[in-house]
Amino acid sequence: MIVVTGATGNIGRPLTRALAEAGQPVTAVSRRPAEVPDGVRHVVADLSDPAGLKPALEGARALFVLLSGDLHAAGAEPADIIGEAAAAGVRRVVLLSTLGVSTRPYGPTRIAMRALEDTLRESGLEWAVLRPGGFASNALWWAESVRTRRMVAAPFGDIGVPVVDPVDIAEVAAACLVEDRHAGGVYELTGPAVITPRGQAEAIAAALGEPVRFHELTREEAKAGMTATMPGELADDTLDIIGSPNPAELRVSPDVERVLGRPPRPFAEWAARNVAAFR
């Protein structure tokens, strides 16, 4: 049995589907009841209460750990998830970390994630760590404005990074959960090329077959919008990265191709596959 946490999200959903289609027995874990593929067991559990994972971990041999934002907050104990997995007899854990652990290691969130990586390394379990950069699916932030005004509003319109398709992350995760050769691997996951917000707007327009206007926000305007859903410190941290990526954040990693035997999907493919969200 393979247990997938965050099973209803941008990564967990395609990961669950890929494992099920490959004939792997899967338990999908989410905070709320949800539809899952046929043959997949579903368990409602909240990772902020690691002990609540026990029913999901019964009989499990591998676990995919995806932490929601609140599990990085003060007082959260995500390391206990690793302890619960070990106690349940899980043999392998694949952790979704972040590229920032290596590119900007001193932010509070990244210090906490590196500590969790270290806990996993020292657990005695087999492990693999995935460190993706920016997600192509972050473009869904613009879905409403594209639907209603055919406009993308974002800061730093001509500064880009090699955003990664969440389905590529999911497929790498599936390989790490199933294949022994990835034990002890640390994989940095990016897309195939740097793409700017303006370039993403153009790709969405091409997928729609209609013009999409790009409106460049100031940093202050962007922060005002972001702080509606995240702390100001995290908004500033995010804006620092997307406004002034360092050479390590601009690097196109070979790791998706190394694991999957094919290049990562370009943003245009993600936009075409998700065009319904922008119609």
Summary of the structure (lengths in Angstrom):
residues: 279
radius of gyration: 18.7
end to end distance: 38.5
largest distance: 54.8
contacts: 899
relative contact order: 0.13
helix: 47%
strand: 17%
